[in-house]
Amino acid sequence: MSVEHIQQSVNGVIAYLKENPDHALGTSSPITAVVDGGLKCRATGDKGQSVVTDMPPAVGDFRLRGNAFACC
């Protein structure tokens, strides 16, 4: 996937949400995501639910971890 494709996709989402701001409101509870050390990440919900992920160093570069947290 090219940078241009990602940019066009993001711009499309921005345009859509500007036209439909009520669709930008989330209905889910907030979560907190933290790096527990190395490549181990933990996300915790407001009711104590949690998920832990870990990756071997060979696949867990900075961009991959950044993308994962950007989605949280």
C-alpha atoms as a printed R data frame, in Angstrom:
   type eleno elety resid chain resno       x       y      z
1  ATOM     1    CA   MET     A     1   0.000   0.000  0.000
2  ATOM     2    CA   SER     A     2   1.487   3.312 -1.016
3  ATOM     3    CA   VAL     A     3   1.713   6.468  1.064
4  ATOM     4    CA   GLU     A     4  -0.497   8.181 -1.493
5  ATOM     5    CA   HIS     A     5  -3.208   5.538 -1.075
6  ATOM     6    CA   ILE     A     6  -3.124   5.920  2.710
7  ATOM     7    CA   GLN     A     7  -3.275   9.711  2.376
8  ATOM     8    CA   GLN     A     8  -6.283   9.511  0.042
9  ATOM     9    CA   SER     A     9  -8.036   7.130  2.431
10 ATOM    10    CA   VAL     A    10  -7.438   9.366  5.449
11 ATOM    11    CA   ASN     A    11  -8.580  12.433  3.508
12 ATOM    12    CA   GLY     A    12 -11.736  10.553  2.521
13 ATOM    13    CA   VAL     A    13 -12.500   9.770  6.168
14 ATOM    14    CA   ILE     A    14 -11.877  13.392  7.158
15 ATOM    15    CA   ALA     A    15 -14.212  14.662  4.436
16 ATOM    16    CA   TYR     A    16 -16.919  12.160  5.387
17 ATOM    17    CA   LEU     A    17 -16.764  13.051  9.084
18 ATOM    18    CA   LYS     A    18 -16.875  16.772  8.301
19 ATOM    19    CA   GLU     A    19 -20.118  16.149  6.405
20 ATOM    20    CA   ASN     A    20 -21.460  13.700  9.031
21 ATOM    21    CA   PRO     A    21 -20.056  14.792 12.411
22 ATOM    22    CA   ASP     A    22 -22.617  12.729 14.330
23 ATOM    23    CA   HIS     A    23 -20.949   9.595 12.906
24 ATOM    24    CA   ALA     A    24 -17.673  10.566 14.573
25 ATOM    25    CA   LEU     A    25 -19.025   9.961 18.055
26 ATOM    26    CA   GLY     A    26 -17.940   6.669 19.599
27 ATOM    27    CA   THR     A    27 -20.288   4.530 21.641
28 ATOM    28    CA   SER     A    28 -17.689   2.285 23.248
29 ATOM    29    CA   SER     A    29 -16.004   2.906 26.577
30 ATOM    30    CA   PRO     A    30 -12.483   4.306 26.639
31 ATOM    31    CA   ILE     A    31  -9.482   2.013 26.995
32 ATOM    32    CA   THR     A    32  -5.927   2.556 28.121
33 ATOM    33    CA   ALA     A    33  -3.083   0.978 26.153
34 ATOM    34    CA   VAL     A    34   0.441   0.732 27.526
35 ATOM    35    CA   VAL     A    35   3.702  -0.911 26.590
36 ATOM    36    CA   ASP     A    36   4.568  -3.349 29.386
37 ATOM    37    CA   GLY     A    37   8.163  -3.749 28.244
38 ATOM    38    CA   GLY     A    38   9.867  -4.830 25.087
39 ATOM    39    CA   LEU     A    39   7.104  -5.501 22.583
40 ATOM    40    CA   LYS     A    40   4.492  -6.584 25.118
41 ATOM    41    CA   CYS     A    41   1.410  -4.337 25.073
42 ATOM    42    CA   ARG     A    42  -1.630  -4.309 27.359
43 ATOM    43    CA   ALA     A    43  -5.017  -2.649 26.815
44 ATOM    44    CA   THR     A    44  -7.441  -2.288 29.738
45 ATOM    45    CA   GLY     A    45 -11.104  -1.305 29.616
46 ATOM    46    CA   ASP     A    46 -13.168   0.635 32.140
47 ATOM    47    CA   LYS     A    47 -14.637  -2.564 33.628
48 ATOM    48    CA   GLY     A    48 -11.240  -4.195 34.190
49 ATOM    49    CA   GLN     A    49 -11.246  -6.273 31.014
50 ATOM    50    CA   SER     A    50  -7.838  -6.538 29.374
51 ATOM    51    CA   VAL     A    51  -5.946  -7.960 26.449
52 ATOM    52    CA   VAL     A    52  -2.209  -8.529 26.265
53 ATOM    53    CA   THR     A    53  -0.240  -8.931 23.048
54 ATOM    54    CA   ASP     A    54   3.397  -9.713 22.505
55 ATOM    55    CA   MET     A    55   5.531  -9.978 19.379
56 ATOM    56    CA   PRO     A    56   8.916 -11.465 18.727
57 ATOM    57    CA   PRO     A    57  11.499  -8.728 18.194
58 ATOM    58    CA   ALA     A    58  11.974  -9.793 14.576
59 ATOM    59    CA   VAL     A    59   8.516  -8.477 13.601
60 ATOM    60    CA   GLY     A    60   7.972  -5.690 16.120
61 ATOM    61    CA   ASP     A    61   9.610  -2.578 14.781
62 ATOM    62    CA   PHE     A    62   8.600   0.921 15.857
63 ATOM    63    CA   ARG     A    63   6.169   1.469 12.974
64 ATOM    64    CA   LEU     A    64   4.286  -1.767 13.646
65 ATOM    65    CA   ARG     A    65   3.848  -0.979 17.329
66 ATOM    66    CA   GLY     A    66   2.891   2.604 16.535
67 ATOM    67    CA   ASN     A    67   0.211   1.425 14.123
68 ATOM    68    CA   ALA     A    68  -1.182  -0.979 16.696
69 ATOM    69    CA   PHE     A    69  -1.509   1.763 19.322
70 ATOM    70    CA   ALA     A    70  -2.917   4.235 16.846
71 ATOM    71    CA   CYS     A    71  -5.867   1.905 16.430
72 ATOM    72    CA   CYS     A    72  -6.567   1.738 20.162
